[in-house]
Amino acid sequence: MEKYSVLMSLYIKEKPEFLKQSIDSMLNQTVMPDEIVIVKDGPLTDKLNQVLEDYNRNYPELFNIVVSEKNIGLGLALNLGLYNCKNELVARMDTDDISIAERCEKQLNAFEENKELVIVGTMIDEFYNDPTEIKSSRIVPTAHHEIYEFAKRRSPFNHPTVMYKKSKVLECGGYSDLKRNQDVDLFGRMLFNGFKASNLNEVLLKFRSNDALSKRRRSWENTKSYIGTIHKFRKMGYSNFSDYVVVAIAQLAMFVCPITIQTWLYKQYLRS
């Protein structure tokens, strides 16, 4: 099978135990990565640095720790890491999620079966504290034409699950310098530029969710960013005016409603 890199971005607020679970899930893949690139996005705690040092010592040929002296945000940190990935296929991974052991093997198979594919994602199960207690799932479209239409209003991928081709991401300019929704922006541009995508119709990652995530979704920063991204798509000629209006109304409604109602709406209409 083709070799692949894993791309992760780490910042100071991550918990060491979550980081270990995340890295271990990639080390336990049925097809091992050729390298794991971890970007230190600004200064880290001593405990986080120790975790990285331990893995780097035990797997000196596998880990590539890339350092940004200051916190530059997820998008720019991922760009920095992407430039340091030596393989064409790159598997994204967050530092607090858990990949299923067969995840990368199945994505590699998808790329092998369809040479036109540029992005391959998967479904996710969401949990709070215990990975065995699933709270909800996020199911996204699988076929390219469905993904293309879905992305005009909503994120068609679960970002931590995607495996993509490095050269095509860079061809589209990489991640934008946004504080939120960097993935929505990038993948929308890639789809509009004609790159083919697919989502595997099975859960291959467990996504860590919590109340803090709900608060970030409800923040004005996130609301403004999402509306702005769809507005950008409209100016590109991707989304149309009705797409923009629907997204703007929905995002503003989610922003003004209480957290409890927002969480209920997510579970009722955006999760299964």
C-alpha positions as CSV (number, residue, x, y, z in Angstrom):
1,M,0.0,0.0,0.0
2,E,1.0,3.6,-0.6
3,K,2.8,5.2,2.4
4,Y,1.0,8.0,4.3
5,S,1.7,10.7,6.9
6,V,-0.3,11.6,9.9
7,L,-0.8,15.4,10.5
8,M,-1.7,16.7,14.0
9,S,-1.6,20.2,15.6
10,L,-1.0,20.5,19.3
11,Y,-1.6,23.5,21.5
12,I,-1.2,24.3,25.2
13,K,-4.7,23.5,26.4
14,E,-4.7,19.9,25.4
15,K,-4.7,17.2,28.1
16,P,-1.7,14.8,28.1
17,E,-3.9,11.7,28.6
18,F,-6.0,12.7,25.6
19,L,-2.9,13.2,23.4
20,K,-1.6,9.8,24.4
21,Q,-4.9,8.1,23.4
22,S,-4.9,9.9,20.1
23,I,-1.3,9.0,19.2
24,D,-1.7,5.4,20.3
25,S,-4.7,5.0,18.1
26,M,-2.5,5.9,15.1
27,L,0.3,3.7,16.2
28,N,-2.2,0.8,16.4
29,Q,-3.5,1.2,12.8
30,T,-3.6,-2.0,10.8
31,V,-1.5,-0.2,8.3
32,M,1.1,1.8,10.2
33,P,1.8,5.4,9.1
34,D,5.2,6.2,7.5
35,E,5.5,9.3,9.7
36,I,3.5,11.3,12.3
37,V,4.0,15.0,12.0
38,I,2.9,17.0,15.1
39,V,3.0,20.8,15.0
40,K,3.7,22.4,18.4
41,D,1.4,25.5,17.9
42,G,3.1,27.8,20.4
43,P,4.6,27.0,23.8
44,L,3.3,23.8,25.5
45,T,3.1,22.6,29.1
46,D,5.9,20.5,30.5
47,K,3.7,17.5,30.6
48,L,2.7,17.8,26.9
49,N,6.4,18.3,26.0
50,Q,7.2,15.2,28.0
51,V,4.6,13.1,26.1
52,L,6.2,14.2,22.8
53,E,9.7,13.5,24.0
54,D,8.7,10.0,25.1
55,Y,7.2,9.1,21.8
56,N,10.0,10.7,19.9
57,R,12.5,8.7,21.9
58,N,10.7,5.4,21.4
59,Y,10.0,6.0,17.7
60,P,12.8,8.2,16.5
61,E,12.3,7.3,12.8
62,L,8.5,7.9,12.9
63,F,7.9,11.2,14.6
64,N,8.6,14.6,13.1
65,I,7.9,17.4,15.7
66,V,7.5,20.8,14.0
67,V,7.8,23.8,16.2
68,S,6.0,27.2,15.9
69,E,7.4,29.5,18.5
70,K,4.1,31.3,18.9
71,N,0.5,30.2,18.6
72,I,-0.6,30.8,15.0
73,G,-3.9,29.0,15.0
74,L,-5.1,25.7,13.6
75,G,-5.2,26.6,9.9
76,L,-1.7,28.0,9.7
77,A,-0.3,25.3,12.0
78,L,-1.7,22.6,9.7
79,N,-0.2,24.4,6.7
80,L,3.2,24.3,8.4
81,G,2.8,20.6,9.2
82,L,1.6,19.9,5.7
83,Y,4.7,21.4,4.1
84,N,6.8,19.0,6.4
85,C,4.9,15.9,5.4
86,K,7.0,13.7,3.1
87,N,4.2,11.7,1.6
88,E,1.5,12.6,-0.8
89,L,-1.3,11.0,1.2
90,V,-1.9,12.7,4.6
91,A,-4.3,11.5,7.3
92,R,-5.6,14.3,9.5
93,M,-6.0,13.6,13.2
94,D,-6.9,15.7,16.2
95,T,-5.0,15.4,19.5
96,D,-8.0,14.3,21.6
97,D,-9.8,11.9,19.2
98,I,-9.5,8.1,18.8
99,S,-9.1,6.5,15.4
100,I,-10.5,2.9,14.9
101,A,-7.7,0.5,14.0
102,E,-8.8,-0.1,10.4
103,R,-9.4,3.6,9.6
104,C,-6.3,4.3,7.5
105,E,-6.2,0.9,5.8
106,K,-9.8,1.4,4.5
107,Q,-9.0,4.9,3.3
108,L,-5.9,3.7,1.5
109,N,-8.0,1.1,-0.2
110,A,-10.4,3.7,-1.3
111,F,-7.6,5.7,-2.9
112,E,-6.3,2.6,-4.5
113,E,-9.7,1.7,-6.0
114,N,-10.4,5.1,-7.3
115,K,-7.4,7.1,-8.5
116,E,-9.5,10.2,-9.0
117,L,-10.2,10.7,-5.3
118,V,-8.5,13.5,-3.5
119,I,-10.3,13.5,-0.2
120,V,-11.6,10.5,1.7
121,G,-13.4,10.9,5.0
122,T,-15.5,8.8,7.3
123,M,-18.4,8.9,9.8
124,I,-17.8,9.6,13.5
125,D,-19.2,8.6,16.8
126,E,-19.2,11.3,19.5
127,F,-18.5,10.7,23.2
128,Y,-17.9,12.8,26.2
129,N,-15.6,11.0,28.7
130,D,-15.9,7.3,28.1
131,P,-15.2,6.2,24.4
132,T,-17.5,3.3,24.9
133,E,-20.5,5.5,25.7
134,I,-21.5,7.0,22.4
135,K,-23.7,10.1,22.7
136,S,-24.4,10.7,19.0
137,S,-23.0,10.1,15.5
138,R,-22.4,12.5,12.6
139,I,-23.4,11.0,9.3
140,V,-22.3,12.8,6.1
141,P,-22.9,12.1,2.4
142,T,-20.8,9.4,0.8
143,A,-20.9,10.0,-3.0
144,H,-19.1,12.9,-4.6
145,H,-22.1,14.6,-6.1
146,E,-23.9,14.5,-2.8
147,I,-20.8,15.9,-1.0
148,Y,-20.6,18.7,-3.6
149,E,-24.2,19.9,-3.0
150,F,-24.0,19.4,0.8
151,A,-20.9,21.6,1.1
152,K,-22.8,24.6,-0.3
153,R,-24.4,25.0,3.2
154,R,-22.8,22.6,5.6
155,S,-19.5,20.8,6.2
156,P,-19.5,17.6,4.2
157,F,-16.6,16.0,6.1
158,N,-15.7,15.2,9.6
159,H,-12.4,17.0,9.6
160,P,-10.4,14.7,11.9
161,T,-11.2,11.7,9.7
162,V,-10.0,12.9,6.3
163,M,-7.1,11.6,4.4
164,Y,-6.2,13.8,1.4
165,K,-3.6,14.4,-1.2
166,K,-1.0,16.9,-0.1
167,S,-0.3,18.4,-3.5
168,K,-4.0,19.1,-4.2
169,V,-4.5,20.8,-0.9
170,L,-1.5,23.0,-1.5
171,E,-2.7,23.6,-5.1
172,C,-5.8,25.2,-3.6
173,G,-3.8,27.4,-1.3
174,G,-4.0,25.2,1.8
175,Y,-5.9,26.2,4.9
176,S,-6.9,29.9,5.3
177,D,-5.9,32.0,8.3
178,L,-9.3,31.7,10.0
179,K,-10.0,31.2,13.7
180,R,-12.9,28.9,12.9
181,N,-14.2,26.7,10.1
182,Q,-10.8,26.4,8.3
183,D,-11.8,23.0,7.0
184,V,-15.2,24.1,5.6
185,D,-13.4,26.9,3.7
186,L,-10.6,24.6,2.4
187,F,-12.8,21.7,1.3
188,G,-15.4,24.0,-0.3
189,R,-12.6,25.5,-2.5
190,M,-11.3,22.1,-3.3
191,L,-14.7,20.8,-4.4
192,F,-15.4,23.9,-6.4
193,N,-12.1,23.4,-8.2
194,G,-13.2,20.0,-9.4
195,F,-11.4,17.6,-7.0
196,K,-13.2,14.4,-6.3
197,A,-14.2,13.3,-2.8
198,S,-15.8,10.5,-0.9
199,N,-16.9,9.5,2.6
200,L,-16.7,5.9,3.7
201,N,-20.0,4.7,5.0
202,E,-18.8,3.6,8.4
203,V,-17.7,5.0,11.7
204,L,-13.9,5.0,11.8
205,L,-13.2,7.6,14.5
206,K,-14.4,8.4,17.9
207,F,-14.8,12.2,18.4
208,R,-14.4,13.7,21.8
209,S,-17.2,16.2,22.5
210,N,-18.1,18.3,25.6
211,D,-19.9,21.4,26.8
212,A,-17.0,23.6,25.8
213,L,-17.4,22.6,22.2
214,S,-21.1,23.6,22.4
215,K,-20.1,27.0,23.7
216,R,-17.6,27.5,20.9
217,R,-20.3,26.6,18.3
218,R,-22.6,29.2,19.9
219,S,-19.9,31.9,19.9
220,W,-20.2,35.0,17.8
221,E,-16.8,34.3,16.4
222,N,-17.9,30.9,15.1
223,T,-21.3,32.3,13.8
224,K,-19.6,35.2,12.0
225,S,-16.9,32.9,10.5
226,Y,-19.4,30.3,9.2
227,I,-21.6,32.9,7.6
228,G,-18.6,34.6,6.1
229,T,-17.3,31.3,4.6
230,I,-20.6,30.7,2.8
231,H,-20.7,34.3,1.7
232,K,-17.2,33.7,0.2
233,F,-18.6,30.6,-1.6
234,R,-21.4,32.7,-3.0
235,K,-18.9,35.3,-4.4
236,M,-17.0,32.4,-5.9
237,G,-20.1,31.2,-7.7
238,Y,-20.4,28.0,-5.6
239,S,-23.2,28.6,-3.2
240,N,-26.2,30.7,-4.3
241,F,-28.1,33.4,-2.6
242,S,-30.7,31.1,-1.1
243,D,-27.9,28.9,0.4
244,Y,-26.4,32.0,1.9
245,V,-29.7,33.2,3.4
246,V,-30.5,29.8,4.9
247,V,-27.1,29.5,6.5
248,A,-27.2,33.0,7.8
249,I,-30.7,32.5,9.4
250,A,-29.8,29.1,10.9
251,Q,-26.5,30.3,12.3
252,L,-28.0,33.4,13.8
253,A,-30.8,31.4,15.3
254,M,-28.3,29.0,16.9
255,F,-26.3,31.9,18.2
256,V,-29.3,33.5,20.1
257,C,-30.8,30.3,21.5
258,P,-29.8,28.9,24.9
259,I,-27.1,26.2,25.0
260,T,-29.6,23.6,26.0
261,I,-31.8,24.2,23.0
262,Q,-28.8,24.4,20.7
263,T,-27.6,21.0,21.9
264,W,-31.1,19.6,21.4
265,L,-31.3,20.9,17.9
266,Y,-27.9,19.5,17.0
267,K,-29.0,16.0,18.2
268,Q,-32.4,16.3,16.5
269,Y,-31.4,17.6,13.1
270,L,-27.6,17.5,12.7
271,R,-26.7,14.3,14.5
272,S,-28.1,10.8,14.6
